[in-house]
Amino acid sequence: MNAFAAADAALFRDPNLSTLVQWQAGGEGPTTPIRAILTDPDRVEGFDGTQILTDSMIATIRTAELLVPQGGDYVQIGEDWYVVDGEPQRDAHHLTWRVTLVPEDRA
């Protein structure tokens, strides 16, 4: 294990930084518990010549826990469900995935 992998593992073990979430591939079947570091930066999107500030949720997930996330996968955080929006991106060292989550109404 190199220094980057060791640092990543320590960050994801820390319950103050990471959250236990449930991952559901394709929105069907069983869920898999994994740890994610969640951030919620504001995102500016353009629409018809105007800019709109929207909420977004970014989940960073270790590749050791989730080998191939895809757009359309579902994530449960507490009682709330989110869907992966777009294609996940790996970091330069291939240690983590960064995925954008949008709220999903599963009621």
Buried (B, 14 or more C-beta within 10 A) or exposed (E): EEEBBEEBEEBBEEEEEBBEBBBBBEEEEEEEEBBBBBEEEEEEEEEEEEEEEEEBBBBBBBBEBBEEBEEEBBBBBEEEBBBBBEEBEEEEEEBBBBBBBEEBEEE
